[in-house]
Amino acid sequence: MSLIPAEPAILFAHPAYQMQARFAARATGLRAVQVTTREELAARVGEADVVVVSGLWSNALLEQAPRLRFVQSISAGVDQYDQAAFRARGVRLASAQGVNANAVSEHALALILAMARLLPQARDNQKNRHWRPMIGEIAQREDELGGKTLVVVGLGRIGGRLARLAKAFGMHVVGLRRDPAAGADGADEVHAIAQLHAVLPRADIVALTCPLTPETTGLIGAAALAAMKPTARLVNVARGRVVDEAALVEVLRAGGIAGAALDVTVEEPLPAASPLWDMPNVLITPHSAGETQRYEDNVLDILMDNLARLQRGEDTLRNQVV
């Protein structure tokens, strides 16, 4: 028995991604509209059987959506959805997990390379028309990745691919995951998350690719940062709240670690008053790691799979959450 109408009304909600336009190119014959603001979403959600959304979502919308049967998240993260409320109302929920695994892992590697090769400094020099002379101080020069130790915190699809990419550069990869029995997935060794503080002193680079959960919130705090080498660098492409931002600022100021590359911050957009903006040993990208020219189509592949499953009355969805 189908769990959604044969021709469901689909509502796409995103301020930037061209979901409806890419959906229309597939010529499915299904009705679909797109809204770009929370106000528009609230006004139209009552007409929808299916909502495809991420940051514009508010759990209060469940009360305004009597027809709603399925929410397909545009993002891999689902911490904005009240799963208990979804279950209570019989609304199914699926994530877009894996949709940006290639993009985020490549972005993480790009940040690692940018820090190792001093690319932000090179860009600043270019802007100032300054041809930097050769550097006598060894510690101040560009560096190589070969032989360095990368600790990947969260060895899922993104972390596993980052591990494999790093191996191509000759790095030694230590993976941390909730269940080490799930496999090394490209890493040279794998340990439980509980072993974080034991492996941090070995790290030249620590890359955060884990989901935000109660266990990972504040995972990289003052104690974890103190366990890292002064020459080590932190890369965060996970969620801002995985890191204690105040502790990070303090350790960066004190030279406790060499630097940080952050695609995510606790508050987004990062407030103009944040000291992170002006730190010479910090590289910031605006939560853009997952963005790619294929993003919409990657999400739509998951959506179409799940619509077909719901039409067939199947209990299990791709990337099922509820």
Buried (B, 14 or more C-beta within 10 A) or exposed (E): EEBBEEEBBBBBBBEEBBBBEBBEEEEBEBEBBBBBEBEBBBEBBEEBBBBBBBBBBBEEBBEBBEBBBBBBBBBBBBEBBBEEBBEEBEBBBBBBBBBBBBBBBBBBBBBBEBBBBBBBBBEEEEEEEEEEEEEEEEEEEEBEBEEBBBBBBBBBBBBBBBBBBBBEBEBBBBBBBBEBEEEBBBBBEBBEBEEBEEBBEBBBBBBBBBBBEEEBBBBBBBEBBBBBBEEBBBBBBBBBBBBBBEBBBBBBEEEBBBBBBBBBBBEEEBEEEBEBEEBEBBBBBEBEBBBBEBBBBBBBBBBBBBBEBBBEEEEEBBBBBB
